[in-house]
């Protein structure tokens, strides 16, 4: 691990400002995760096709995040800094896509806009992870990622509830007319697009970045790293130079994100089928089920926002990898339990467990990884780490539809059970991860105590 230069401790409000953009980013992701299957189904997609159509999301992440990480590492502007230009550009493009998505009139258009929307969200999101590594000392990094998780949870709650709010409190129609997307979904995306832009701009204009320690050397290295061929070579070559901790976390991430992908794609058809007793996406019952899934996802988002502040405390009492293991096992058991539930109110209970897992997924792997990365390559490696978020989703997108059709008799809820089992396995694999920064900090603390005791004697 490369030891970084001293970084001053930031105040609570400085952490707040630098993380606030994630509130808007999660509006985009939450509206996408909650409503994409609903939109595709309304426009005529079959259940066994959904995972394949969802491939746009992980593939754009695979292509965009490592490139943006590499480019942001090699960017510096006296006003815009290193990461903030990408926050800004991504926010503008994502907001445009969020206005287009609910106006899709045919299935192919919705799929195409999903490609655009997810690419733009990833442009904004990826540098946020490196932003924490850039600005915060190791002692504050877990708190920095936890603050991001808090805003992700808050944004997820509000965005997921929007269709229900428009239906129950503002009297907006929740029923498709002539096969079009319901007005509740359209207005939710309009509102979300505006919040996305405003939140990211808050971070862009209230947070400053630390310039490279040796600007002249940085400029020379940037010239040497220019060129698409150089970038692609560096990105692909990074797999051979990954820190050991990153390799170990990759296996944990694989099974974690298979589970999450299964949940996002198949919760809407599962709940519509098992609780609202409808597989017809044009029916009022199916759309009511879609709204209830928004409430379910709001619960797990809200729980994750609260859990985000408990995780650093628990990690200090035990260890980061123990906390992550425990949270993933709780989430996996909760996801599997949906198979046994037929009451819509009871469906909120397993979402509490999923929220605990989600809080840890967004915090612990990145906190563990940040301590094992060289400071000048933080964006690059964080982008590379995203391969282990998107590759499992791509594999899941290819195979889950066939599993649903040929092995699960089109019972979508069984895919959720499979996802829960994968999450439990991910939790157990966490025990194999070596948390270098935590172990070094513990060793240093022990040495300091020994020295202090010796001095006292």
ABEGO torsion letter per residue (X at the ends): XBBBBBBBBBBAAAAAAAAAAAAAAAAAAAAAAAAAAAAAAAAGBBAAAAAAAAAAAAAAAAAAAAAAAAAAAABBBAAAEAAAAAAAAAAAAAAAAAAAAAABABAAAAAAAAAAAAAAAAAAAAAAAAAAAAABBAAAAAAAAAAAAAAAAAAAAAAAAAAAAAAAAAGBBABBBGGBBBAAAAAAAAAAAAAAAAAAAAAAAABBBBBBABAAAAAAAAAAABEAAAAAAAAAAAAAABBAAAAAAAAAAAAAAAAAAAAAAAAAAAAAAAAAGBABAABAAAAAAAAAAAAAAAAAAAAAAAAAAAAAAAAAABBAAAAAAAAAAAAAAAAAAAAABABAAAAAAAAAAAAAAAAAAAAAAAAAAAAABBAAAAAAAAAAAAAAAAAAAAAAAAAAAAAAAAAAGGBAAAAAAAAAAAAAAAAAAAAABBBAAAAAAAAAAAAAAAAAAAAAX
